Amino acid sequence: MKNKELYELIIKKYGGDVFEEGLKFPNNKISIIFLQPKPIKINCMVLDNDREFHIVINQEEKEIFHDCPRFLIHKDDNKKICAHIIKLILSINESLSFKLLNDIDNYVLSAEDFGSRHKSENYMILAKSCFTSDNSVEGLNYLNKALVNRDDCSNIVGTYLKTAIENNLFVEFFEFLTNDKMNGMNASFFIDQEKLIEEGFKSFLASIPRYSFYNVLKIIESIDQILNSIDFSFLSRFLIALISKTKSTNLKEKYFAFYFLLKHKEISQEEIQSFDDLISNNLIQELKNQILVHFQNQIENFGLIEELNLLKKHFKTFKISKETYNDTYKKYKKELQEIERKLYIKKFAFLKLFRKKFKVNKSTGGFKKKRNFYIVDHDKENINNPAYHYILARMGFYGYKNQFIKSSEMGPNIFMLKDLFLDDIGKFPDVLYYKNQFWGDIKSIEIDSNIGYSLLPKPLDYDQDGVYLMFDRNETIIVEWDLVNKPVNGSLIVAYSSQILVPDQKNPLFHDLKPFDLCYCKKIPEEIESEIIKKTNVISKCSFKDAINSIAAGMDFIEGYYPLSLIKDVIDKKIEPFEAHALLRQNPNKLFIPNYNKFVQIAETFLFDFIRKEKNYVFETLKKTPEKKTSHLLFLLGLDKEFEGMNLPYGRIAEELFEQNLPFKEFKSNLINKVHDLVKQDLEEAKVGCTEAYDLNKMQYTSFSYYLKKILQVRKNEFERAKIKHQDEFFDLSEVLKTYYGIKFAKMLKLGQNKLVRPNKFQKIKEYAKKLGLKLNLID
């Protein structure tokens, strides 16, 4: 936990509101990609509301660059500081945080980034990191995004093309050549990179069988765009290779070759005199039949609509009539729309479960239109309910305290909004328009909360420990899936850093994913779409125990609501295990996270094992604040209630047991036995005042209630043996005040340090003793 002084300094400089926003900003949506402590240089990426932001802090240049709206809008530097900057300050080493805050008034806070120098720098850092870890797909994605300045791009372009060729990434290779960023420089660009482009095309021709039909179609689409910028002379260099592939037994090779030869038939005939002899009508007809069979198979096997759309575009070139496929295609497209609606209903069902379970009130939102969005007032009780905020975020609400929602978000989510708000939302024309766009003529739907679970008839059992040993931590990542605002490719998605991760729907496990599921996924994405969406292959779900063991072994993870980062922070010794345990228990979202108590139990076992293995480190932390740390230890062991009412030196006992290197259960039982032995020893020796450490009322519901009678007897004996000397007008209570009852009587009579009392006070003590059946040992 960060220093209290740091919190106070941030609040003093920027106010409590922005501090709270920064504190609550999700850990998994901010990523420090470079950090240099001296001089301070920090490069950081942020994802907020599916928008990517950059932070660059440079002590040498005395500049903080950030491109979020707050930096752009406000003129006052103190008002520019946003939740992203606060979160970054809270995420770095404390000494750096103080150094930065104390000097921040001398920094220029910039948002205008002419030429996007800072953004390009961030992307280049990310690209280099990906290439180092053999993640070329993602590395190329960042190189592409680094192309923000046309005047200084030749090195990046060359690196991109070479890397794509070396790693057989030809979908990325050809899509890069059609990038919008290349507009306006195509003429010189293709001349400068001609050798690499030719090498890439040649390598791809030899690699076609390795690609899926869909990816071959995507590459054809890219090449078509390239040929719009340059003439066919480029492709004509490969005519011989293309003609040879028309006789291939591989459908993808044959399709690729025929498509370009037929599309550019007139130019091809100029190059080859015997064109019609080489490419006979019989070969073309055979291919047409194969294409239609493939088209039909894709529909029967629940194929991608994108692949069918690309095929349809090419049917004119192959002279395939619309009558042979159009009815089937339309029926399938309608079926897919129904599936997308069902995914939304599944999402609504899960959120309805939330609303009921966590008692979210159905309230009046008072939707007010402002420009292209609506402002909503929230029920006061709901605002204090974390489950309510979870639901809002999954329906497209954004902005200050989740007050804003666009009509384009309200349309698809209208039925869930009606379950949450009393307002007549359907009366707004723009909302009705977007509702009809998505739901068609459907007037209403019944949201059955039972369908908020797995789409499989029998969900698979993944609660098996030890699976993590099968996976290479360098190739695998743990992901906690979550509901998406818009179910892209399904109902589950996770956003982190500057990326949006989507499970590959071709994987059968996709249909068994539920919100909050922890899964092992391939670290390297299957595909990256629109520069920000990463499709990943889900390998298996994983149990809590496996997730914790994997992280302990060094596996990367994407955190959601289960606080997996606490495990890593403990391993890295950024926080003490006792503090981590307290944070686990205090998690404000714990009420609505499925099986959270089970997660805590398994995390507690891990924390104890860590304490046992790192006992020297733990002893040092215990020494600093032994009383506080001992209470954490007992809580971790589940003995805080069992030892309630007893103030004993548990820290010393635990320290002795740590030396024996005992496993969790044995340690716990031995600690209980040692405490029993200590209580017995106390009562056998019966030293005066020894029972002061015991509160009988609190002990009566524990196994130590066995000693209550003996404790009462010890207290009675020590009091009755204590001598009270009567001298003149005073009674000397020196011995009595050392006993349990004597101490209590002194407090009741407010005697303080007085050991000599007058008769009136002594009379009160006699009355108290009589009520408790105690005798006074009075000596004249």
KOLLORO-151767 format. One record per residue (C-alpha): x, y, z. Coordinates in steps of 0.05 Angstrom, whole numbers, plus 5000, padded with zeros to 4 digits. Last residue first. Example, Ala and Ser with C-alpha at 12.3 -4.5 7.8 and 13.67 -1.06 7.14 Angstrom:
527349795143/524649105156/
This chain:
490848906226/491248396169/485348326121/485247736072/478647906038/474147336016/470947305947/463847085932/463147545872/457847985905/461847985970/468148215934/464448815904/461549005972/468348946007/471449375952/466149915964/467749906039/475050006022/473250655986/469550926047/474950666094/480651076061/485250786008/492750686003/495350405937/493651025896/496350975825/489451095793/483950955843/478351045794/473550635836/471650185777/478850175753/481449975821/476149425826/478449135759/485749135779/484048805846/479948275810/485848075766/491048115822/496848615827/492249125860/491148645917/498448635937/499249395945/492249495973/494349836039/488050046078/488350736111/485551056174/491050776221/494350206185/490249626158/494449156115/490948776058/494448126041/493347785974/491547055985/484047155971/485547525906/490447005880/485746435896/479546745863/483346915799/486346225795/479345915806/476246345752/481846135703/480745395721/473245465708/474545805641/479745315616/475344885571/472745525540/479245485501/475645105445/472245765428/465346045442/466646205516/473146565500/470047235484/466347275551/472346995589/477247535567/484147265583/490947635587/489447895657/489747165678/497147215695/495847745749/499447365804/503146775775/498846155772/504545685752/499345165732/494645675700/500046005658/502945325638/496145075616/495045715574/501945625543/500744895527/494045075494/497745615453/502945105432/497444615411/494045155368/500745335336/502044605322/495244525288/496545135244/503644935226/501244235209/495844505163/500544985127/506744555119/512244595172/519144905162/521244785235/524245485241/517345765226/514945435290/519345865335/517146495299/509846295307/510746235382/514046915386/508747235343/503146905383/505347245448/498547195483/492547665491/486747175492/479447375480/479247115409/484246565395/479346145355/476346765322/483147005295/485246295280/483746275205/491146205189/491146855149/487347195205/492546955255/498147225211/494647895202/493847965278/501247805285/503048345234/499448885273/502648705340/509548575311/510149245275/517349265249/519348585278/513948225238/516648515173/523648265190/520947585209/517447545141/523947665103/527447125144/521446665136/521346695060/519445975048/514445965106/511446645089/510746425015/507345795036/502646205079/501146675021/499646084975/494845775025/491446455034/490746514958/487045854958/482246095011/481446774978/479546444911/474446014947/471546644980/471046964911/466846404882/463546874833/465447614839/459348014861/460648134935/468248164927/468148824889/470449254947/476448794960/477748845035/479348105045/484448074989/487348755011/488448475081/491947865053/496448295009/498348705071/500148075108/504147805048/508348445047/508048884985/513048994929/516448354949/516648114876/512947484899/508047904939/506948374880/505747774835/500347484880/497148174890/496848244814/491947654812/486548094844/480547714813/476648274780/480348294714/487748174708/491247984644/496747484660/504047334648/506946674673/512846734722/512346094764/508346464818/503646684763/502645964742/501745734815/496346274826/492646084762/493245344777/490245434846/484645864820/482845334769/484345414695/480245424632/483645144571/487145334507/483645974486/486546214420/487046954415/484147484369/487148164381/483248794366/487449434364/490549514294/483849424259/484348674267/490148284297/490447524286/491946884322/495047264379/501647054411/500646904484/496246304472/490846284524/489945954592/483346144621/480346474683/472846544675/470147204703/464447234653/462946564621/466646174567/463545524544/462045754473/469245964461/471645274482/469845024412/475345474382/472845784317/470346374359/477446604372/477046974439/477447734435/482848174466/482448924460/489249264463/492349904490/493349654561/487749164573/480749034546/477448354555/472148034513/466247564518/459347544487/461347334417/465347584358/464148294381/458948294437/458349044446/459449264517/463548634530/462648144586/469147924619/474547414609/480247334659/486347174617/492546754635/498146764584/501846214549/507946184503/513446374552/509846024609/510145364572/503944974591/503044264618/504944444689/498944904692/494244304691/496144144763/489344274794/483044064760/476944514763/476044504688/469444134684/466044254617/459144574614/453944064591/448844364542/454144864520/451945594518/454645684589/450846114638/446446724632/441046284604/437946214673/436646964678/430946904628/430147574594/423347584561/423747974497/419948574470/417548894405/421848474357/420848784288/428248864274/432748774335/439049124311/436749674264/430049704300/433449874366/437950384331/431850744303/428050694369/433851024405/433751594355/426251684361/426151694438/419651384462/422850704471/426250914535/419750954574/423251064641/422950544698/430250354691/434149704700/429849194663/428149714610/435649834601/436549084591/431349094535/434349714503/441549464498/441749454421/438450144417/441650464478/448750414451/447150804387/443151294431/449751454466/450551374541/452951884593/452451874669/457851354684/460851754742/463652254693/463851934625/461551254602/455350814597/455750284542/451549734571/457149334603/459649954642/452750044672/452449324697/459149374733/457150044763/450849724792/454949144820/459149644859/452949884898/453950584927/450950904865/445150414868/442950694935/442851404908/438851214846/442351484784/440852084740/442251964666/445052414611/443652214539/448152264479/448552564409/447353294429/444453294500/438252874510/435752774582/434152084610/430752154678/433851504703/427951274745/429750654786/429849904787/434149784848/440349354846/439448814898/446048444889/442847784868/437248104827/441448594787/447148094777/442647554750/439748084704/446748234680/447647494662/441047474625/442648114588/449247824563/445747184541/440547624506/446147984470/449047314449/442147104425/441747734382/448347554350/445746854337/439447144303/443747574259/447846954241/441446594219/439447184175/446247144141/445246394130/438546494097/441347044052/447246604031/442846004014/438346443971/444446763936/448446143917/446945863848/442146423827/447746943831/451246633771/458646453775/462546813721/469246693755/470647443757/463447573778/464147063834/470047453864/465847923907/461747333931/468046983956/469847593998/462847614028/463146864044/469746954080/467047534121/460947124141/465746654176/463745924174/458245554212/460144884183/454044834136/455345534110/462745414098/461044754064/456445124015/461845613994/466945043988/462144663942/461045293901/468645393894/469644673873/464344733819/467545373793/474345033793/471844473749/468744973702/475345363696/479344733682/474244513629/474445213598/481845123584/487545543612/493845373574/490445333507/486745983518/493246343537/497246103476/500346773460/502346943531/504047663549/498548003509/493847463534/495447643606/493548373594/486648183567/485647653620/486948103680/481147843722/481947153692/489347083706/488547403774/483046943798/485746323764/492346353803/489246473871/483845943862/488745413839/493345543898/487545523947/484444893915/490844493921/491243973865/495344473825/494044543750/492545283754/498945343796/503445293735/499845883703/501246313765/508646153765/509246313691/505446963701/509847203759/513147793725/506147993701/504348173772/508648803771/506648973700/499448993723/499949743736/501050073804/496250403852/489950003835/494349383833/495749483907/488249473922/487448813884/493548543922/490048693988/483648333968/487647743944/491147724012/484347714047/482047144002/488346744018/486946884092/479846594085/482345974049/487045834106/494445914093/499845384090/497945184019/499745893995/507045874018/510745823952/506646393923/507846783987/515446753979/515047043909/510347603931/514847773989/521147783946/517648243896/515448713952/522448713981/525648873914/520549413898/521149783965/523750453938/519750393873/513450203910/514150803957/515751303902/508951213869/505251033932/506651663970/499952013974/496551444011/501451004049/498151154116/491750854088/495250174090/494949774026/502249534031/501049364104/495248904084/500048534039/505348384092/500348274149/496847724110/503747504088/506647344157/511646824134/516347014192/522247244149/517547574100/513847974154/520348184187/523248434121/516848824104/516349154173/523749334177/523549654108/517350054126/520250284193/526750504160/523050874104/518351244151/521151924165/517452424122/510952034126/510452144201/505751704241/508251024221/509050764292/502250434286/504949964232/510949804276/506149654332/502249154290/508748854265/510848714337/504048394350/504947884295/512347804310/511647564381/518547244386/519747554455/525048034430/520448204371/514848394419/519348844462/521949194399/514849324375/512749604443/518650094445/517250294373/509950424390/511850884447/516751274405/511551354350/506651634400/511852134426/513752384356/506452474335/508652934278/506653534321/504653264389/499753754419/498053514489/503653824529/504653934603/511154324609/514654114673/517154584728/510754494769/512153744768/518353794812/515453574879/510653094844/516152754803/520852654862/515152414907/512951904855/520151684841/521251544916/514651164917/516450694860/511450724804/504050534800/501151104842/504351624796/501551254736/494551234767/494951984780/496952104707/491151684681/486151994730/487552684701/492353264712/490053794662/486454174717/492954324753/496054564688/490555084676/489055114601/484254534601/481554204538/487353804508/490153524573/483153334596/481653024528/487352504534/493652614493/499052624547/506052914542/509753104606/515853524592/521953774630/526453584571/531253214617/525652974662/521752644605/514752374619/511152054560/503751854568/499751574510/492351444501/488350894466/480850924465/476450324482/473250724539/480150824570/486350444548/492950744572/500150674547/506350914585/513351154571/517151404632/523851764633/526552024700/533952194697/535351744732/529451264744/528550984673/521850654659/519250384594/512750024576/508650244636/501749944621/495050224643/488549864632/490049264675/490749674739/483549934732/482550674751/480050674822/485951044852/486151534793/478751704800/479551774876/485452254866/481552654813/475952754863/480352884924/483953504897/489953624852/495753884895/493253734965/490053074944/496652854911/500653054973/495852695020/496252054980/503852084980/504052215055/499651595066/505151175034/502750684982/500050005000/
